[in-house]
């Protein structure tokens, strides 16, 4: 899911990078993508653990979960306004300048290194937005699509930096809304968490039955 959401982040760089590769194109471009996935894959593991813990908190300690959700939105909103966010966003919005740096990489792992390097910049750009998925619920498809759209607009619209700041202010306002009405964060709904776990268990049982057959 994270790979699909971040596809728009690597596509422009990959298209430019491809033009510089004149030999062993398949393996080299695969290494570039592999490095990018490595950077985000490690993040995905951490995100899954955090979301799982938050699900337990939402079911057993709703008040604490509410304030964790508020903290997630506040952190995301404030980070959207920082110079570090803008620097990382500039990297993802203008891959051509950074492509020259990647071309200077040497050695058999140069393409993997370029992928990891680009993935870390994208992580620096989007980690706070991903954090809000904890409060929305990691299996919330509507939130996932909306977040992917926000990321794409930030990176490709000519007013993307201004849009990123607007998103930051919205996140802060949303945090205040969660204080007033916890239902503004769907991930706080214990029934939704239980249904998500049930769906995942059902999928696992179906896979087991199909394997046995």
C-alpha positions as protocol buffer text, in pm:
chain_id: "A"
residue {
  index: 1
  type: UNK
  ca { x: 0 y: 0 z: 0 }
}
residue {
  index: 2
  type: UNK
  ca { x: 280 y: 241 z: 84 }
}
residue {
  index: 3
  type: UNK
  ca { x: 457 y: 154 z: -242 }
}
residue {
  index: 4
  type: UNK
  ca { x: 142 y: 237 z: -437 }
}
residue {
  index: 5
  type: UNK
  ca { x: 100 y: 565 z: -252 }
}
residue {
  index: 6
  type: UNK
  ca { x: 459 y: 665 z: -321 }
}
residue {
  index: 7
  type: UNK
  ca { x: 461 y: 565 z: -689 }
}
residue {
  index: 8
  type: UNK
  ca { x: 422 y: 928 z: -796 }
}
residue {
  index: 9
  type: UNK
  ca { x: 736 y: 1013 z: -597 }
}
residue {
  index: 10
  type: UNK
  ca { x: 975 y: 785 z: -781 }
}
residue {
  index: 11
  type: UNK
  ca { x: 822 y: 798 z: -1129 }
}
residue {
  index: 12
  type: UNK
  ca { x: 973 y: 1135 z: -1238 }
}
residue {
  index: 13
  type: UNK
  ca { x: 1321 y: 1044 z: -1115 }
}
residue {
  index: 14
  type: UNK
  ca { x: 1301 y: 694 z: -1262 }
}
residue {
  index: 15
  type: UNK
  ca { x: 1208 y: 837 z: -1602 }
}
residue {
  index: 16
  type: UNK
  ca { x: 1508 y: 1071 z: -1596 }
}
residue {
  index: 17
  type: UNK
  ca { x: 1741 y: 809 z: -1452 }
}
residue {
  index: 18
  type: UNK
  ca { x: 1648 y: 566 z: -1726 }
}
residue {
  index: 19
  type: UNK
  ca { x: 1784 y: 805 z: -1988 }
}
residue {
  index: 20
  type: UNK
  ca { x: 2128 y: 797 z: -1826 }
}
residue {
  index: 21
  type: UNK
  ca { x: 2149 y: 418 z: -1819 }
}
residue {
  index: 22
  type: UNK
  ca { x: 2303 y: 285 z: -2140 }
}
residue {
  index: 23
  type: UNK
  ca { x: 2397 y: -69 z: -2033 }
}
residue {
  index: 24
  type: UNK
  ca { x: 2242 y: -339 z: -1813 }
}
residue {
  index: 25
  type: UNK
  ca { x: 1925 y: -131 z: -1802 }
}
residue {
  index: 26
  type: UNK
  ca { x: 1703 y: -395 z: -1645 }
}
residue {
  index: 27
  type: UNK
  ca { x: 1927 y: -483 z: -1347 }
}
residue {
  index: 28
  type: UNK
  ca { x: 2029 y: -123 z: -1287 }
}
residue {
  index: 29
  type: UNK
  ca { x: 1677 y: 16 z: -1288 }
}
residue {
  index: 30
  type: UNK
  ca { x: 1565 y: -275 z: -1070 }
}
residue {
  index: 31
  type: UNK
  ca { x: 1840 y: -182 z: -823 }
}
residue {
  index: 32
  type: UNK
  ca { x: 1717 y: 177 z: -823 }
}
residue {
  index: 33
  type: UNK
  ca { x: 1362 y: 65 z: -745 }
}
residue {
  index: 34
  type: UNK
  ca { x: 1489 y: -189 z: -494 }
}
residue {
  index: 35
  type: UNK
  ca { x: 1677 y: 78 z: -301 }
}
residue {
  index: 36
  type: UNK
  ca { x: 1367 y: 295 z: -292 }
}
residue {
  index: 37
  type: UNK
  ca { x: 1156 y: 5 z: -166 }
}
residue {
  index: 38
  type: UNK
  ca { x: 1419 y: -76 z: 99 }
}
residue {
  index: 39
  type: UNK
  ca { x: 1395 y: 276 z: 242 }
}
residue {
  index: 40
  type: UNK
  ca { x: 1016 y: 263 z: 255 }
}
residue {
  index: 41
  type: UNK
  ca { x: 995 y: -105 z: 349 }
}
residue {
  index: 42
  type: UNK
  ca { x: 1175 y: -45 z: 678 }
}
residue {
  index: 43
  type: UNK
  ca { x: 934 y: 240 z: 744 }
}
residue {
  index: 44
  type: UNK
  ca { x: 639 y: 16 z: 662 }
}
residue {
  index: 45
  type: UNK
  ca { x: 743 y: -237 z: 927 }
}
residue {
  index: 46
  type: UNK
  ca { x: 765 y: 36 z: 1191 }
}
residue {
  index: 47
  type: UNK
  ca { x: 432 y: 182 z: 1077 }
}
residue {
  index: 48
  type: UNK
  ca { x: 261 y: -156 z: 1104 }
}
residue {
  index: 49
  type: UNK
  ca { x: 386 y: -205 z: 1460 }
}
residue {
  index: 50
  type: UNK
  ca { x: 276 y: 146 z: 1562 }
}
residue {
  index: 51
  type: UNK
  ca { x: -67 y: 98 z: 1403 }
}
residue {
  index: 52
  type: UNK
  ca { x: -111 y: -238 z: 1575 }
}
residue {
  index: 53
  type: UNK
  ca { x: -25 y: -88 z: 1915 }
}
residue {
  index: 54
  type: UNK
  ca { x: -258 y: 206 z: 1848 }
}
residue {
  index: 55
  type: UNK
  ca { x: -539 y: -37 z: 1763 }
}
residue {
  index: 56
  type: UNK
  ca { x: -500 y: -202 z: 2104 }
}
residue {
  index: 57
  type: UNK
  ca { x: -498 y: 138 z: 2274 }
}
residue {
  index: 58
  type: UNK
  ca { x: -810 y: 246 z: 2083 }
}
residue {
  index: 59
  type: UNK
  ca { x: -992 y: -66 z: 2203 }
}
residue {
  index: 60
  type: UNK
  ca { x: -876 y: -58 z: 2566 }
}
residue {
  index: 61
  type: UNK
  ca { x: -790 y: 305 z: 2647 }
}
residue {
  index: 62
  type: UNK
  ca { x: -995 y: 535 z: 2422 }
}
residue {
  index: 63
  type: UNK
  ca { x: -904 y: 856 z: 2604 }
}
residue {
  index: 64
  type: UNK
  ca { x: -531 y: 792 z: 2562 }
}
residue {
  index: 65
  type: UNK
  ca { x: -589 y: 694 z: 2200 }
}
residue {
  index: 66
  type: UNK
  ca { x: -773 y: 1021 z: 2141 }
}
residue {
  index: 67
  type: UNK
  ca { x: -476 y: 1224 z: 2262 }
}
residue {
  index: 68
  type: UNK
  ca { x: -233 y: 1012 z: 2059 }
}
residue {
  index: 69
  type: UNK
  ca { x: -443 y: 1091 z: 1751 }
}
residue {
  index: 70
  type: UNK
  ca { x: -436 y: 1461 z: 1838 }
}
residue {
  index: 71
  type: UNK
  ca { x: -57 y: 1443 z: 1875 }
}
residue {
  index: 72
  type: UNK
  ca { x: -24 y: 1270 z: 1536 }
}
residue {
  index: 73
  type: UNK
  ca { x: -221 y: 1542 z: 1359 }
}
residue {
  index: 74
  type: UNK
  ca { x: -42 y: 1821 z: 1542 }
}
residue {
  index: 75
  type: UNK
  ca { x: 299 y: 1672 z: 1460 }
}
residue {
  index: 76
  type: UNK
  ca { x: 203 y: 1630 z: 1095 }
}
residue {
  index: 77
  type: UNK
  ca { x: 63 y: 1981 z: 1071 }
}
residue {
  index: 78
  type: UNK
  ca { x: 362 y: 2148 z: 1233 }
}
residue {
  index: 79
  type: UNK
  ca { x: 613 y: 1947 z: 1028 }
}
residue {
  index: 80
  type: UNK
  ca { x: 439 y: 2057 z: 707 }
}
residue {
  index: 81
  type: UNK
  ca { x: 543 y: 2414 z: 794 }
}
residue {
  index: 82
  type: UNK
  ca { x: 912 y: 2345 z: 864 }
}
residue {
  index: 83
  type: UNK
  ca { x: 1213 y: 2424 z: 639 }
}
residue {
  index: 84
  type: UNK
  ca { x: 1311 y: 2054 z: 649 }
}
residue {
  index: 85
  type: UNK
  ca { x: 980 y: 1958 z: 493 }
}
residue {
  index: 86
  type: UNK
  ca { x: 1030 y: 2218 z: 219 }
}
residue {
  index: 87
  type: UNK
  ca { x: 1384 y: 2097 z: 151 }
}
residue {
  index: 88
  type: UNK
  ca { x: 1272 y: 1736 z: 112 }
}
residue {
  index: 89
  type: UNK
  ca { x: 976 y: 1845 z: -98 }
}
residue {
  index: 90
  type: UNK
  ca { x: 1208 y: 2047 z: -322 }
}
residue {
  index: 91
  type: UNK
  ca { x: 1413 y: 1732 z: -381 }
}
residue {
  index: 92
  type: UNK
  ca { x: 1108 y: 1535 z: -489 }
}
residue {
  index: 93
  type: UNK
  ca { x: 969 y: 1824 z: -697 }
}
residue {
  index: 94
  type: UNK
  ca { x: 1299 y: 1890 z: -880 }
}
residue {
  index: 95
  type: UNK
  ca { x: 1470 y: 1556 z: -939 }
}
residue {
  index: 96
  type: UNK
  ca { x: 1684 y: 1685 z: -1226 }
}
residue {
  index: 97
  type: UNK
  ca { x: 1928 y: 1871 z: -1000 }
}
residue {
  index: 98
  type: UNK
  ca { x: 1967 y: 1569 z: -771 }
}
residue {
  index: 99
  type: UNK
  ca { x: 2002 y: 1336 z: -1070 }
}
residue {
  index: 100
  type: UNK
  ca { x: 2343 y: 1493 z: -1134 }
}
residue {
  index: 101
  type: UNK
  ca { x: 2448 y: 1388 z: -785 }
}
residue {
  index: 102
  type: UNK
  ca { x: 2324 y: 1032 z: -840 }
}
residue {
  index: 103
  type: UNK
  ca { x: 2516 y: 1007 z: -1168 }
}
residue {
  index: 104
  type: UNK
  ca { x: 2831 y: 1078 z: -968 }
}
residue {
  index: 105
  type: UNK
  ca { x: 2781 y: 765 z: -756 }
}
residue {
  index: 106
  type: UNK
  ca { x: 3032 y: 491 z: -834 }
}
residue {
  index: 107
  type: UNK
  ca { x: 3063 y: 120 z: -764 }
}
residue {
  index: 108
  type: UNK
  ca { x: 2840 y: -185 z: -815 }
}
residue {
  index: 109
  type: UNK
  ca { x: 2584 y: -57 z: -564 }
}
residue {
  index: 110
  type: UNK
  ca { x: 2555 y: 291 z: -714 }
}
residue {
  index: 111
  type: UNK
  ca { x: 2199 y: 238 z: -840 }
}
residue {
  index: 112
  type: UNK
  ca { x: 2083 y: 81 z: -513 }
}
residue {
  index: 113
  type: UNK
  ca { x: 2243 y: 370 z: -328 }
}
residue {
  index: 114
  type: UNK
  ca { x: 2063 y: 623 z: -550 }
}
residue {
  index: 115
  type: UNK
  ca { x: 1732 y: 450 z: -480 }
}
residue {
  index: 116
  type: UNK
  ca { x: 1787 y: 451 z: -105 }
}
residue {
  index: 117
  type: UNK
  ca { x: 1900 y: 813 z: -115 }
}
residue {
  index: 118
  type: UNK
  ca { x: 1590 y: 921 z: -305 }
}
residue {
  index: 119
  type: UNK
  ca { x: 1368 y: 708 z: -82 }
}
residue {
  index: 120
  type: UNK
  ca { x: 1503 y: 875 z: 231 }
}
residue {
  index: 121
  type: UNK
  ca { x: 1431 y: 1219 z: 89 }
}
residue {
  index: 122
  type: UNK
  ca { x: 1076 y: 1109 z: 5 }
}
residue {
  index: 123
  type: UNK
  ca { x: 1045 y: 966 z: 354 }
}
residue {
  index: 124
  type: UNK
  ca { x: 1154 y: 1302 z: 496 }
}
residue {
  index: 125
  type: UNK
  ca { x: 888 y: 1464 z: 282 }
}
residue {
  index: 126
  type: UNK
  ca { x: 597 y: 1233 z: 365 }
}
residue {
  index: 127
  type: UNK
  ca { x: 651 y: 1060 z: 700 }
}
residue {
  index: 128
  type: UNK
  ca { x: 433 y: 1309 z: 889 }
}
residue {
  index: 129
  type: UNK
  ca { x: 147 y: 1266 z: 642 }
}
residue {
  index: 130
  type: UNK
  ca { x: 179 y: 888 z: 681 }
}
residue {
  index: 131
  type: UNK
  ca { x: 160 y: 935 z: 1058 }
}
residue {
  index: 132
  type: UNK
  ca { x: -198 y: 1054 z: 1023 }
}
residue {
  index: 133
  type: UNK
  ca { x: -293 y: 708 z: 892 }
}
residue {
  index: 134
  type: UNK
  ca { x: -258 y: 587 z: 1251 }
}
residue {
  index: 135
  type: UNK
  ca { x: -556 y: 802 z: 1346 }
}
residue {
  index: 136
  type: UNK
  ca { x: -748 y: 734 z: 1026 }
}
residue {
  index: 137
  type: UNK
  ca { x: -689 y: 357 z: 1042 }
}
residue {
  index: 138
  type: UNK
  ca { x: -425 y: 184 z: 830 }
}
residue {
  index: 139
  type: UNK
  ca { x: -690 y: -6 z: 629 }
}
residue {
  index: 140
  type: UNK
  ca { x: -899 y: 305 z: 560 }
}
residue {
  index: 141
  type: UNK
  ca { x: -906 y: 307 z: 179 }
}
residue {
  index: 142
  type: UNK
  ca { x: -1069 y: 651 z: 152 }
}
residue {
  index: 143
  type: UNK
  ca { x: -797 y: 805 z: 370 }
}
residue {
  index: 144
  type: UNK
  ca { x: -529 y: 620 z: 176 }
}
residue {
  index: 145
  type: UNK
  ca { x: -655 y: 751 z: -159 }
}
residue {
  index: 146
  type: UNK
  ca { x: -690 y: 1103 z: -18 }
}
residue {
  index: 147
  type: UNK
  ca { x: -339 y: 1095 z: 124 }
}
residue {
  index: 148
  type: UNK
  ca { x: -194 y: 967 z: -205 }
}
residue {
  index: 149
  type: UNK
  ca { x: -370 y: 1254 z: -382 }
}
residue {
  index: 150
  type: UNK
  ca { x: -226 y: 1507 z: -136 }
}
residue {
  index: 151
  type: UNK
  ca { x: 124 y: 1369 z: -191 }
}
residue {
  index: 152
  type: UNK
  ca { x: 85 y: 1381 z: -569 }
}
residue {
  index: 153
  type: UNK
  ca { x: -41 y: 1742 z: -562 }
}
residue {
  index: 154
  type: UNK
  ca { x: 244 y: 1850 z: -335 }
}
residue {
  index: 155
  type: UNK
  ca { x: 501 y: 1702 z: -569 }
}
residue {
  index: 156
  type: UNK
  ca { x: 362 y: 1790 z: -911 }
}
residue {
  index: 157
  type: UNK
  ca { x: 150 y: 2105 z: -883 }
}
residue {
  index: 158
  type: UNK
  ca { x: 337 y: 2429 z: -942 }
}
residue {
  index: 159
  type: UNK
  ca { x: 192 y: 2563 z: -616 }
}
residue {
  index: 160
  type: UNK
  ca { x: 284 y: 2243 z: -432 }
}
residue {
  index: 161
  type: UNK
  ca { x: 484 y: 2411 z: -155 }
}
residue {
  index: 162
  type: UNK
  ca { x: 200 y: 2650 z: -78 }
}
residue {
  index: 163
  type: UNK
  ca { x: -42 y: 2357 z: -87 }
}
residue {
  index: 164
  type: UNK
  ca { x: 178 y: 2167 z: 161 }
}
residue {
  index: 165
  type: UNK
  ca { x: 150 y: 2456 z: 407 }
}
residue {
  index: 166
  type: UNK
  ca { x: -227 y: 2464 z: 365 }
}
residue {
  index: 167
  type: UNK
  ca { x: -236 y: 2091 z: 442 }
}
residue {
  index: 168
  type: UNK
  ca { x: -34 y: 2164 z: 755 }
}
residue {
  index: 169
  type: UNK
  ca { x: -286 y: 2417 z: 881 }
}
residue {
  index: 170
  type: UNK
  ca { x: -573 y: 2178 z: 800 }
}
residue {
  index: 171
  type: UNK
  ca { x: -403 y: 1902 z: 1001 }
}
residue {
  index: 172
  type: UNK
  ca { x: -372 y: 2132 z: 1303 }
}
residue {
  index: 173
  type: UNK
  ca { x: -739 y: 2230 z: 1277 }
}
residue {
  index: 174
  type: UNK
  ca { x: -827 y: 1861 z: 1243 }
}
residue {
  index: 175
  type: UNK
  ca { x: -637 y: 1792 z: 1566 }
}
residue {
  index: 176
  type: UNK
  ca { x: -861 y: 2045 z: 1741 }
}
residue {
  index: 177
  type: UNK
  ca { x: -1165 y: 1876 z: 1588 }
}
residue {
  index: 178
  type: UNK
  ca { x: -1055 y: 1540 z: 1733 }
}
residue {
  index: 179
  type: UNK
  ca { x: -1041 y: 1698 z: 2079 }
}
residue {
  index: 180
  type: UNK
  ca { x: -1401 y: 1809 z: 2040 }
}
residue {
  index: 181
  type: UNK
  ca { x: -1528 y: 1501 z: 1856 }
}
residue {
  index: 182
  type: UNK
  ca { x: -1315 y: 1182 z: 1860 }
}
residue {
  index: 183
  type: UNK
  ca { x: -1513 y: 1043 z: 1565 }
}
residue {
  index: 184
  type: UNK
  ca { x: -1311 y: 1282 z: 1346 }
}
residue {
  index: 185
  type: UNK
  ca { x: -1041 y: 1014 z: 1371 }
}
residue {
  index: 186
  type: UNK
  ca { x: -1197 y: 688 z: 1241 }
}
residue {
  index: 187
  type: UNK
  ca { x: -905 y: 488 z: 1378 }
}
residue {
  index: 188
  type: UNK
  ca { x: -1034 y: 560 z: 1729 }
}
residue {
  index: 189
  type: UNK
  ca { x: -1341 y: 343 z: 1666 }
}
residue {
  index: 190
  type: UNK
  ca { x: -1281 y: 10 z: 1845 }
}
residue {
  index: 191
  type: UNK
  ca { x: -1543 y: -160 z: 1625 }
}
residue {
  index: 192
  type: UNK
  ca { x: -1356 y: -51 z: 1313 }
}
residue {
  index: 193
  type: UNK
  ca { x: -1032 y: -186 z: 1457 }
}
residue {
  index: 194
  type: UNK
  ca { x: -1197 y: -519 z: 1541 }
}
residue {
  index: 195
  type: UNK
  ca { x: -1354 y: -539 z: 1196 }
}
residue {
  index: 196
  type: UNK
  ca { x: -1017 y: -473 z: 1037 }
}
residue {
  index: 197
  type: UNK
  ca { x: -859 y: -752 z: 1241 }
}
residue {
  index: 198
  type: UNK
  ca { x: -1149 y: -980 z: 1154 }
}
residue {
  index: 199
  type: UNK
  ca { x: -1113 y: -909 z: 783 }
}
residue {
  index: 200
  type: UNK
  ca { x: -741 y: -976 z: 798 }
}
residue {
  index: 201
  type: UNK
  ca { x: -799 y: -1302 z: 985 }
}
residue {
  index: 202
  type: UNK
  ca { x: -1068 y: -1402 z: 735 }
}
residue {
  index: 203
  type: UNK
  ca { x: -831 y: -1336 z: 447 }
}
residue {
  index: 204
  type: UNK
  ca { x: -570 y: -1549 z: 620 }
}
residue {
  index: 205
  type: UNK
  ca { x: -819 y: -1833 z: 671 }
}
residue {
  index: 206
  type: UNK
  ca { x: -925 y: -1816 z: 305 }
}
residue {
  index: 207
  type: UNK
  ca { x: -562 y: -1833 z: 194 }
}
residue {
  index: 208
  type: UNK
  ca { x: -507 y: -2136 z: 420 }
}
residue {
  index: 209
  type: UNK
  ca { x: -817 y: -2312 z: 284 }
}
residue {
  index: 210
  type: UNK
  ca { x: -710 y: -2250 z: -75 }
}
residue {
  index: 211
  type: UNK
  ca { x: -363 y: -2381 z: 3 }
}
residue {
  index: 212
  type: UNK
  ca { x: -505 y: -2698 z: 160 }
}
residue {
  index: 213
  type: UNK
  ca { x: -728 y: -2755 z: -144 }
}
